[in-house]
Structure formats: structure tokens, C-alpha cells
Amino acid sequence: MDTFDLSKVPPEEKFAEIEKFKNKLQENFVAFGELLSDIKRTGVFKFKGYKTFKEFIEKEYNLASSFASKLIDTYELFMEEMDIDEETLKEIGFDRLNMIKPLVKDCEINIAEEWIEDAKRLSTPDLRERVKEEKERNKKPESFKDILIKQHLEKMCVHFNCSVKELNYKMAIYFQDADLDSIKIQIKEKQRRFEESGDFDGMNK
């Protein structure tokens, strides 16, 4: 079998092929999402002997269920819920729709429409930066518990010179034969004193 030597293909032809492949993807992702959505919703995959859609799509077609879910979610959100025409979705493209999906879902319709317009007019890097800025702007401040947990994990990982995963393993070993009822009482008492004092400096004591 002859091997196709890409090194001999002029750059202009390579760029043209990229455009062809990209267009094929954009032509098909909406219809593919619609088909997968119908199969999942109606449960017809059970006729093939599968109990779950995840099992069906991964075993029958060797397709990652996470990717299938993205196709389904994109179709259901932008076409079914927002009623955006297929040509507009193809113009924006699958990847760019997934960039704005977390910001569009469950928001007011006028805000969602603004994101659709941004996705249509901005370049991919500019849209990515715009999404990043919006997520940073809407990021909720860390709670007291979040801060305490983070500080505790950092302290313990440094002390034991290990990763968080390894630390959890060590804790599992430590607590395996521990008197959990006694520990529960101690934790409740320490938590009560700590929260009543509001003393952050006391965290290391």
C-alpha cells in the first residue's frame, strides 16, 4: 500500500484540507447531537442490550461518552431551548459554542443572545479571553471553610512531603482502626470552640 507523503504537499493545499475537514465537522455536529439526543431520550439503545447510554456509545461505537454528552448538550441547549437556527450554530462552531455554554445556560435570554453575538463576531482567542474574564468577574469569593481546607491541605502535604492523593491514602490508613466515635466527639468540641472564638490564628494550634 502506497503511503501518502504529506511533505510533498504544498502548504496551500494543506491549508485547504484543514478548511475541508473543519467544514465537515461544522456541518455534522448539530445533526449528530440531535441523533444522539433522540437515542438517549427514547432509550432505544436498550434494544441493543445495553442498560445505559454511556455503555452503549462507548462499547458499540468506541466514542467517549463525555464527547457524546457535549454534542447532546449543545444541541439541546442552543437548538431546543434557545431555538437558534442551525446555520447560525454552524457559523459559530462546536468548540466556540462549548466555550460559552456554561455562561449561557440558565441565564436571562437577553444575556444569552449577547453571548451568541460575541461568539459570532469574535475570534476564537478573543472569545476565550472574554469568557475567562467573565468567569473571573463572577467568581464567588472563597468561604471560610474553603480557605481553612486549602490551608490544611497545604500544611499537611508539606509536612508529609506528598500529594493530596497520597495524603488521603495516609489518612485512610491512619483512620482505618481508629475509634471513630471518640474522634467525632473531639472534632465537634474543637469545631465548636474554633467557630465561637473566630480565631484564625488558632488553626495551627
VENFEN-V872635 format. One line per field, one symbol per residue. phi: phi as a letter, one per 40 degrees, with the letter a starting at -180 (. if undefined). psi: psi as a letter, one per 30 degrees, with the letter a starting at -180 (. if undefined). burial: 1 if it has 24 or more other ideal C-beta (glycine too) atoms within 12 Angstrom, else 0. A space follows every 50 residues. Layout:
BEGIN
phi: ???
psi: ???
burial: ???
END
This chain:
BEGIN
phi: .ccccccccddccccccdcccccccccbccccccccccccccgcccccgc cbcdccccccbfbcccccccccccccccccccfcccccccccgccccccc dccccgcccccccccccccccccdcccdcccccccccccccccdcdcccc ccccccccccfacccccccccccccdbccccccdcccdcccccccccgcc ccccc
psi: kkkjjfffkkeeeeeeeeeeeeeeefffeeeeeeeeeeeeefgffffggk eleeeeeeeeghkkfeeeeeeeeeeeeeeeefhkleeeeeeeleeeefef effekglkeeeeeeeeeeeefkleeeeeeeeeeeeeegkkkkleeeeeee eeeeeeeeefhlleeeeeeeeeeefegljeeeeeeeeeeeeeeeeeegje fffg.
burial: 00000000000000000000000001001101100110110000100000 00100110000000100111111111111001010000110111011111 10110000000100110111000000100110000000000000000000 00000000000000000000000000000000000000000000000000 00000
END
